[in-house]
Amino acid sequence: MARHGDTVWRVCLTALCRHADAEDAFQNSFLKYALADDVQFREEEHRKAWLIRVASNTCRDMRRAAASKNVPLDETSFESLASRDEEAQPDSRVKEVLDAMSDLDDPPRTPVYLALYEGYTAPEIASMLDVPVNTVYSWIARGKKTLKEALS
């Protein structure tokens, strides 16, 4: 959790937007990790990718469960992802960018986050999310276009 907790937390918060839901997804992701005795990781990057995929799937399952119960997940901003220290980010448009990210549908929100903030390539994201690479490219392009329109 010390190595990859921040990344898993940001994936959960990006996908669900609400702290309480993100906390549940975060805990469930690491619980699945703790119970996955039969999973052999080749390297630390494989472990990180596995955790991101588990977190993403957990968030998707939570959204589906909420939709089936007609219980909407609350919409909140991504403020916790940004520094609140005004001197650390003077004249920045962080809040505007985070609001634009929160307005994106998911997908493309999670693939855009993984590409822009975590630095993953489209093939890596496709592997994590178990979707075709071209789909990831489309999601990222659509997400970037939407963000550009929202921020211009």
C-alpha positions in Angstrom: 0.0 0.0 0.0 2.9 2.3 0.7 4.2 2.0 -2.9 1.0 2.1 -4.9 -1.6 3.5 -2.5 -1.6 7.0 -3.9 -2.1 5.8 -7.5 -4.9 3.4 -6.5 -6.5 6.2 -4.5 -6.4 8.6 -7.4 -7.8 6.0 -9.8 -10.7 5.4 -7.4 -11.4 9.0 -6.8 -11.2 9.8 -10.5 -13.6 7.0 -11.3 -16.1 7.7 -8.6 -15.6 11.4 -7.7 -17.0 11.0 -4.2 -14.6 10.4 -1.2 -16.8 7.9 0.6 -17.2 5.7 -2.5 -13.5 6.1 -3.4 -12.6 5.0 0.1 -14.7 1.9 -0.3 -13.2 1.0 -3.7 -9.7 1.6 -2.4 -10.2 -0.7 0.6 -11.9 -3.3 -1.6 -9.0 -3.2 -4.0 -6.4 -3.8 -1.4 -8.5 -6.4 0.3 -8.6 -8.3 -3.1 -4.8 -7.9 -3.2 -4.4 -9.3 0.3 -6.6 -12.3 -0.6 -4.9 -13.0 -4.0 -2.4 -15.5 -2.8 -2.2 -17.3 -6.1 -1.2 -14.2 -8.2 2.5 -14.1 -9.1 3.9 -10.7 -10.0 6.8 -10.6 -12.5 7.9 -7.2 -11.3 6.7 -4.2 -9.4 5.2 -2.5 -12.5 3.1 -5.7 -13.0 1.9 -5.4 -9.4 1.0 -1.7 -9.9 -0.9 -2.5 -13.2 -2.8 -5.3 -11.5 -3.8 -3.0 -8.6 -5.0 -0.3 -11.1 -7.0 -2.9 -13.0 -8.6 -4.2 -9.8 -9.4 -0.7 -8.7 -10.9 0.2 -12.0 -13.0 -2.9 -12.1 -14.1 -2.3 -8.5 -15.2 1.2 -9.3 -17.1 0.0 -12.4 -18.9 -2.6 -10.3 -19.8 0.0 -7.7 -21.2 2.3 -10.4 -23.2 -0.5 -11.9 -24.6 -1.5 -8.5 -25.6 2.1 -7.8 -27.3 2.4 -11.1 -29.2 -0.8 -10.6 -30.5 0.5 -7.3 -31.2 3.9 -8.8 -29.0 5.4 -6.2 -26.9 8.1 -7.9 -23.3 8.6 -6.8 -22.9 12.1 -5.6 -20.9 14.4 -7.9 -18.1 16.3 -6.2 -15.0 17.9 -7.6 -11.5 16.5 -7.7 -10.2 19.1 -5.2 -8.4 16.5 -3.1 -6.1 15.7 -6.1 -4.8 19.2 -6.2 -2.6 21.1 -3.7 -4.5 23.5 -1.7 -1.4 25.6 -1.1 -2.0 28.8 -3.0 1.7 29.6 -3.1 2.6 26.2 -4.5 0.3 26.9 -7.5 -0.1 30.6 -8.1 -2.2 31.7 -11.0 -2.9 28.0 -11.9 -6.0 26.8 -13.4 -6.0 23.6 -11.3 -9.6 23.9 -10.1 -10.8 24.6 -13.7 -8.9 21.6 -15.0 -10.2 19.3 -12.2 -13.8 20.5 -12.8 -13.4 19.7 -16.5 -12.0 16.3 -15.6 -14.9 15.6 -13.3 -17.4 16.6 -16.1 -16.0 13.8 -18.3 -18.0 10.6 -18.6 -16.2 7.4 -17.7 -14.8 6.3 -20.1 -12.9 8.5 -21.2 -12.2 9.9 -17.7 -10.1 7.0 -16.4 -8.1 6.4 -19.6 -7.4 10.1 -19.8 -6.3 10.2 -16.2 -4.0 7.2 -16.6 -2.4 8.6 -19.8 -2.0 12.2 -18.7 -1.4 12.0 -15.0 0.1 8.5 -14.5 2.0 8.4 -17.8 0.8 5.1 -19.1 0.7 4.4 -22.8 -2.5 3.3 -24.6 -1.4 -0.3 -24.9 -0.7 -0.4 -21.2 -4.1 1.1 -20.4 -5.7 -1.3 -22.8 -4.1 -4.2 -20.9 -5.2 -2.8 -17.5 -8.8 -2.2 -18.6 -9.0 -5.3 -20.8 -10.2 -3.4 -23.9 -8.8 -3.1 -27.4 -5.9 -0.6 -27.9 -7.8 1.4 -30.5 -10.7 1.9 -28.1 -8.3 3.4 -25.6 -6.9 5.7 -28.3 -10.4 6.8 -29.1 -11.3 7.4 -25.5 -8.1 9.5 -24.9 -8.7 11.5 -28.1 -12.3 12.1 -27.2 -11.4 13.1 -23.6 -8.6 15.4 -24.7 -11.0 17.1 -27.2 -13.7 17.6 -24.5 -11.1 18.9 -22.1 -9.7 21.3 -24.7 -13.2 22.6 -25.5 -14.0 23.0 -21.8 -10.8 24.9 -21.0 -10.7 27.2 -24.0 
